[in-house]
Amino acid sequence: MKTETLYNITENYIDLLNKIELAEGEITEEVSQELEINEQQLQSKSIAYLSVIKNKEALTMQIDEEIKRLQALKKHHNNITKNLKDRLLNAVNLFGPFEVGFTKFSTRKSESVIVEDVNSLPKDFKVIKVTEQADKKAIKESLKAGNKIEGCSIQENKNLKIN
């Protein structure tokens, strides 16, 4: 006998339906018993799948919470690092460059460009990024209204619903 996987249960059910069809719709006692066993296996396996799904969903929620916690912790440590660096910079600005053991504390010059209003810049100083994407809501409304759009169609999906 095959291993009790949902796939194998489904295959067995299809085989049983084919047997019934070949017998011109006649359901023998043996086929009837196999159908009952198949239904029990399906229910049992479905409950097992549901259990795994619920566990994975709960684990995913825990992972999301852990990610949020770690991001907050990272932000906290980055703020502390920035504050400490700012204090050292203030000390160097106040006292000038200094050394502690083999470590030198000093400043270096750098430049950064500040743009107050991108819209007021000439075109030579702008980079325009364009992204195109389909307006699926408008396409769906148009298709449902009976219009034909080349390369577009509405696909009906069947999604799992667990009550």
PAKE-128708 format. One record per residue: residue number from 1; residue in one letter; z, x, y of N, C-alpha, C in turn. Coordinates in steps of 0.001 Angstrom, whole numbers. Layout:
% residues N
SITE    n  res      n_w      n_u      n_v     ca_w     ca_u     ca_v      c_w      c_u      c_v
SITE  NUM    A        Z        X        Y        Z        X        Y        Z        X        Y
...
END
This chain:
% residues 163
SITE    n  res      n_w      n_u      n_v     ca_w     ca_u     ca_v      c_w      c_u      c_v
SITE    1    M        0      847    -1201        0        0        0        0      876     1243
SITE    2    K     -677      410     2286     -769     1147     3537      582     1205     4240
SITE    3    T      751     2230     5093     1939     2327     5911     1948     1164     6888
SITE    4    E     3128      634     7182     3255     -529     8048     3132     -157     9520
SITE    5    T     1935      107     9983     1709      307    11403     1081     -964    11936
SITE    6    L     1152    -1150    13227      548    -2332    13822     -954    -2352    13542
SITE    7    Y    -1580    -1180    13578    -3008    -1075    13273    -3283    -1544    11837
SITE    8    N    -2495    -1060    10883    -2702    -1426     9478    -2413    -2902     9228
SITE    9    I    -1418    -3444     9916    -1118    -4873     9784    -2315    -5685    10281
SITE   10    T    -2884    -5265    11394    -4059    -5946    11952    -5238    -5847    10992
SITE   11    E    -5484    -4649    10458    -6582    -4455     9508    -6394    -5338     8272
SITE   12    N    -5176    -5395     7771    -4879    -6219     6596    -5137    -7699     6902
SITE   13    Y    -4763    -8126     8097    -4982    -9514     8508    -6476    -9821     8559
SITE   14    I    -7255    -8909     9109    -8717    -9095     9177    -9301    -9167     7770
SITE   15    D    -8808    -8312     6872    -9265    -8353     5481    -8960    -9713     4846
SITE   16    L    -7771   -10235     5124    -7390   -11541     4582    -8304   -12645     5127
SITE   17    L    -8618   -12576     6416    -9527   -13570     7012   -10908   -13487     6370
SITE   18    N   -11360   -12253     6086   -12651   -12076     5409   -12614   -12665     4003
SITE   19    K   -11492   -12486     3282   -11353   -13067     1936   -11458   -14588     2010
SITE   20    I   -10795   -15166     3011   -10822   -16627     3174   -12243   -17087     3478
SITE   21    E   -12932   -16322     4329   -14309   -16682     4687   -15226   -16593     3470
SITE   22    L   -15061   -15531     2655   -15881   -15380     1451   -15600   -16488      442
SITE   23    A   -14358   -16985      461   -13988   -18076     -452   -14311   -19434      173
SITE   24    E   -15152   -19404     1213   -15595   -20619     1903   -14432   -21446     2425
SITE   25    G   -13421   -20765     2956   -12288   -21433     3596   -11156   -21790     2673
SITE   26    E   -11324   -21528     1387   -10272   -21866      433    -9186   -20794      478
SITE   27    I    -7943   -21235      628    -6812   -20304      678    -6059   -20419     -640
SITE   28    T    -6131   -19333    -1404    -5434   -19305    -2689    -3955   -19054    -2447
SITE   29    E    -3157   -19238    -3479    -1711   -19000    -3392    -1441   -17536    -3034
SITE   30    E    -2219   -16637    -3649    -2062   -15199    -3392    -2359   -14868    -1922
SITE   31    V    -3455   -15397    -1387    -3829   -15149       13    -2788   -15760      943
SITE   32    S    -2285   -16932      594    -1262   -17594     1401        3   -16732     1489
SITE   33    Q      412   -16163      367     1592   -15287      350     1343   -14027     1179
SITE   34    E      136   -13458     1050     -197   -12260     1816     -195   -12554     3314
SITE   35    L     -667   -13745     3694     -654   -14132     5102      781   -14223     5631
SITE   36    E     1674   -14791     4829     3086   -14896     5223     3708   -13514     5371
SITE   37    I     3456   -12633     4409     3984   -11265     4470     3421   -10562     5697
SITE   38    N     2128   -10750     5944     1476   -10120     7088     2125   -10582     8394
SITE   39    E     2412   -11881     8503     3034   -12412     9719     4445   -11850     9896
SITE   40    Q     5204   -11739     8801     6552   -11164     8876     6486    -9701     9313
SITE   41    Q     5523    -8951     8759     5359    -7549     9142     4997    -7438    10622
SITE   42    L     4115    -8307    11087     3699    -8312    12492     4898    -8567    13398
SITE   43    Q     5707    -9551    13051     6876    -9854    13874     7853    -8680    13882
SITE   44    S     8093    -8126    12716     9017    -6992    12600     8518    -5793    13402
SITE   45    K     7249    -5477    13254     6666    -4317    13940     6629    -4555    15456
SITE   46    S     6326    -5799    15860     6281    -6120    17288     7639    -5940    17941
SITE   47    I     8691    -6337    17245    10052    -6156    17772    10373    -4665    17885
SITE   48    A     9939    -3897    16904    10159    -2449    16952     9404    -1839    18136
SITE   49    Y     8162    -2267    18349     7374    -1787    19492     8064    -2151    20799
SITE   50    L     8546    -3390    20887     9221    -3844    22097    10445    -2984    22390
SITE   51    S    11175    -2631    21356    12345    -1780    21516    11957     -419    22091
SITE   52    V    10898      164    21555    10421     1453    22048     9940     1325    23498
SITE   53    I     9212      246    23796     8716       22    25160     9886      -62    26134
SITE   54    K    10888     -840    25806    12060     -994    26689    12775      337    26874
SITE   55    N    12924     1107    25798    13574     2416    25910    12781     3358    26813
SITE   56    K    11452     3362    26652    10601     4246    27470    10629     3808    28938
SITE   57    E    10625     2494    29186    10708     2012    30566    12040     2421    31197
SITE   58    A    13122     2290    30449    14431     2682    30969    14483     4187    31239
SITE   59    L    13913     4966    30328    13873     6415    30515    13047     6782    31746
SITE   60    T    11930     6097    31929    11084     6341    33100    11846     6032    34385
SITE   61    M    12608     4946    34395    13416     4617    35579    14465     5699    35833
SITE   62    Q    15076     6209    34772    16060     7284    34918    15397     8541    35472
SITE   63    I    14206     8834    34994    13471    10008    35484    13151     9838    36968
SITE   64    D    12702     8635    37362    12419     8370    38777    13667     8583    39630
SITE   65    E    14806     8094    39164    16064     8277    39898    16441     9756    39980
SITE   66    E    16224    10487    38893    16532    11917    38888    15612    12662    39848
SITE   67    I    14337    12262    39911    13403    12878    40854    13892    12650    42279
SITE   68    K    14305    11415    42592    14821    11114    43936    16056    11963    44232
SITE   69    R    16952    12079    43256    18173    12861    43448    17837    14327    43706
SITE   70    L    16900    14869    42922    16517    16271    43084    15791    16502    44407
SITE   71    Q    14962    15528    44841    14291    15670    46127    15311    15680    47267
SITE   72    A    16324    14820    47176    17378    14798    48194    18150    16111    48186
SITE   73    L    18436    16634    47001    19138    17914    46885    18300    19045    47469
SITE   74    K    16999    19037    47203    16087    20041    47752    16082    19971    49269
SITE   75    K    15987    18763    49800    15983    18583    51254    17287    19108    51853
SITE   76    H    18388    18814    51217    19705    19276    51675    19745    20807    51736
SITE   77    H    19285    21453    50674    19304    22920    50632    18318    23519    51636
SITE   78    N    17161    22887    51816    16210    23361    52825    16807    23260    54230
SITE   79    N    17547    22184    54505    18198    22039    55810    19245    23116    56035
SITE   80    I    20031    23397    54995    21043    24459    55110    20360    25797    55380
SITE   81    T    19288    26100    54628    18551    27357    54809    17997    27455    56223
SITE   82    K    17404    26370    56722    16848    26366    58076    17952    26607    59109
SITE   83    N    19077    25929    58957    20188    26114    59894    20705    27550    59895
SITE   84    L    20829    28130    58717    21311    29517    58627    20319    30481    59272
SITE   85    K    19022    30260    59028    18001    31105    59648    18021    30950    61169
SITE   86    D    18190    29720    61649    18266    29488    63096    19461    30222    63706
SITE   87    R    20585    30207    63019    21775    30917    63524    21545    32421    63567
SITE   88    L    20895    32952    62517    20584    34389    62525    19606    34721    63649
SITE   89    L    18595    33860    63863    17640    34077    64949    18360    34071    66302
SITE   90    N    19283    33140    66494    20058    33096    67738    20870    34378    67921
SITE   91    A    21440    34878    66829    22218    36122    66908    21319    37285    67296
SITE   92    V    20124    37381    66703    19183    38463    67033    18731    38322    68490
SITE   93    N    18469    37084    68930    18066    36872    70321    19184    37251    71293
SITE   94    L    20418    36999    70914    21556    37290    71775    21929    38776    71756
SITE   95    F    22013    39367    70575    22488    40744    70437    21369    41773    70288
SITE   96    G    20162    41325    70038    19063    42241    69772    19024    42581    68290
SITE   97    P    18007    43345    67863    17894    43704    66447    19130    44483    65975
SITE   98    F    19515    44245    64722    20654    44975    64159    20472    45159    62671
SITE   99    E    21267    46058    62103    21211    46352    60668    22571    46130    60046
SITE  100    V    22547    45665    58833    23754    45543    58028    23407    46164    56689
SITE  101    G    23931    47344    56438    23582    48078    55233    22106    48436    55275
SITE  102    F    21357    48033    54242    19919    48310    54192    19079    47151    54735
SITE  103    T    19728    46115    55220    19015    44929    55699    18898    44962    57215
SITE  104    K    17671    44793    57710    17416    44773    59152    17155    43344    59600
SITE  105    F    17760    42981    60703    17554    41673    61307    16868    41877    62643
SITE  106    S    15683    41302    62797    14930    41423    64034    14004    40223    64148
SITE  107    T    13150    40231    65169    12195    39139    65325    10783    39687    65287
SITE  108    R     9837    38823    65064     8427    39171    65171     7747    38036    65908
SITE  109    K     6687    38348    66588     5965    37339    67349     4924    36663    66461
SITE  110    S     4740    35390    66700     3679    34634    66027     3193    33570    67014
SITE  111    E     2073    32976    66700     1509    31960    67571     1226    30703    66764
SITE  112    S     1362    29569    67423      979    28309    66805      319    27442    67864
SITE  113    V     -603    26633    67460    -1336    25764    68373     -689    24386    68348
SITE  114    I     -454    23846    69534      133    22523    69659     -920    21602    70264
SITE  115    V    -1207    20514    69598    -2179    19539    70080    -1420    18243    70330
SITE  116    E    -1407    17823    71578     -661    16618    71935    -1430    15344    71627
SITE  117    D    -2781    15359    71840    -3575    14165    71599    -4920    14566    70998
SITE  118    V    -5087    14355    69721    -6317    14725    69022    -7511    13965    69594
SITE  119    N    -7295    12719    69982    -8398    11889    70475    -9015    12410    71766
SITE  120    S    -8256    13157    72566    -8775    13654    73838    -9535    14972    73692
SITE  121    L    -9568    15527    72491   -10268    16806    72272   -11777    16610    72236
SITE  122    P   -12539    17609    72716   -14002    17573    72541   -14345    17670    71052
SITE  123    K   -15534    17172    70695   -15949    17151    69284   -15949    18525    68640
SITE  124    D   -16215    19582    69420   -16247    20943    68873   -14897    21372    68304
SITE  125    F   -13836    20702    68734   -12492    21097    68315   -11847    20069    67388
SITE  126    K   -12677    19268    66754   -12168    18259    65819   -12826    18431    64460
SITE  127    V   -12089    18102    63449   -12621    18007    62094   -12474    16549    61707
SITE  128    I   -13583    15951    61344   -13551    14547    60960   -13643    14458    59444
SITE  129    K   -12662    13803    58874   -12634    13601    57427   -12938    12135    57165
SITE  130    V   -13939    11904    56338   -14352    10540    56021   -14199    10335    54518
SITE  131    T   -13547     9257    54179   -13458     8895    52768   -13997     7485    52617
SITE  132    E   -14792     7287    51599   -15340     5972    51327   -14729     5448    50045
SITE  133    Q   -14424     4176    50088   -13968     3536    48868   -14421     2088    48889
SITE  134    A   -14520     1520    47744   -15000      148    47621   -13930     -823    48109
SITE  135    D   -14351    -1848    48827   -13462    -2936    49231   -13483    -3950    48093
SITE  136    K   -12660    -3714    47094   -12698    -4519    45873   -12350    -5984    46119
SITE  137    K   -11481    -6234    47089   -11110    -7620    47389   -12330    -8377    47913
SITE  138    A   -13066    -7763    48855   -14256    -8409    49416   -15342    -8569    48351
SITE  139    I   -15493    -7555    47503   -16494    -7621    46432   -16166    -8770    45484
SITE  140    K   -14895    -8878    45114   -14476    -9931    44193   -14737   -11309    44793
SITE  141    E   -14380   -11485    46075   -14607   -12769    46739   -16095   -13108    46772
SITE  142    S   -16930   -12104    47064   -18373   -12324    47136   -18946   -12681    45769
SITE  143    L   -18512   -11951    44732   -18991   -12247    43376   -18561   -13642    42929
SITE  144    K   -17321   -14007    43247   -16832   -15343    42864   -17565   -16433    43625
SITE  145    A   -18077   -16100    44821   -18844   -17064    45612   -20270   -17204    45078
SITE  146    G   -20617   -16408    44071   -21924   -16529    43439   -22940   -15492    43881
SITE  147    N   -22542   -14571    44727   -23463   -13519    45178   -23573   -12424    44129
SITE  148    K   -24720   -11793    44086   -24931   -10669    43161   -24843    -9379    43966
SITE  149    I   -24089    -8420    43448   -23955    -7111    44081   -24312    -6081    43024
SITE  150    E   -25331    -5281    43311   -25826    -4271    42364   -24685    -3340    41943
SITE  151    G   -24512    -3209    40645   -23511    -2274    40111   -22093    -2808    40127
SITE  152    C   -21919    -4091    40458   -20572    -4669    40513   -20491    -5898    39618
SITE  153    S   -19361    -6062    38995   -19104    -7244    38187   -17600    -7446    38123
SITE  154    I   -17213    -8614    37680   -15793    -8904    37494   -15506    -8797    36009
SITE  155    Q   -14528    -7996    35688   -14130    -7820    34292   -12823    -8562    34087
SITE  156    E   -12774    -9403    33083   -11541   -10110    32772   -10733    -9253    31805
SITE  157    N    -9505    -8987    32182    -8619    -8159    31357    -7560    -9035    30715
SITE  158    K    -7081    -8598    29602    -5943    -9244    28978    -4807    -8231    28982
SITE  159    N    -3761    -8549    29722    -2626    -7665    29838    -1467    -8206    29008
SITE  160    L     -690    -7308    28480      443    -7695    27654     1491    -8373    28517
SITE  161    K     1963    -9517    28062     3022   -10254    28753     4161   -10414    27755
SITE  162    I     5320    -9930    28138     6488   -10045    27250     7540   -10875    27972
SITE  163    N     7906   -11994    27382     8921   -12880    27988    10260   -12669    27339
END
